[in-house]
Amino acid sequence: MASRAQRRAQRRQREASAAGAGAGGAAADASFSQRARSRQAQVRPAQQQSRGQTGRREIQRGSFVRESVAELRKVDWPDQKQVTTGSVVVIIACVIVGAYLWVNDLIWQRVVEAIL
């Protein structure tokens, strides 16, 4: 199974080769550099807004939703196999911990009954 970084690099290679085959070399480089610039603008904001005397920032209405959508687009979401594997691991861990607590409860129950 490839790591997240390897899958990301493979996806970028496919996108670059698809853009290069469809639009020619120079146009593909221009679109890639523009995509890179827009990505950098999302990752690194140019400047933070100035604060007033109260310390509050002047934020335009709806910017929270736009920023949230931009962040969600950057997320590398897991595929179905990863979700299934993670769910199975959690269920198995819950069964193991539940069995341990049940056995521990039985043991301490007998100890307390013997003392009382």
BELPE-V387204 format. One record per run of one state. SS is the DSSP state (~ for helix, > for strand, _ for the rest). FROM is the first residue (numbers start at 1). TO is the last residue. If there is no record, write none. Layout:
ss=[SS & SS]
from=[FROM & FROM]
to=[TO & TO]
//
This chain:
ss=[_ & ~ & _ & ~ & _ & > & _ & > & _ & ~ & _ & ~ & _]
from=[1 & 4 & 24 & 25 & 44 & 51 & 52 & 57 & 58 & 63 & 75 & 80 & 116]
to=[3 & 23 & 24 & 43 & 50 & 51 & 56 & 57 & 62 & 74 & 79 & 115 & 116]
//
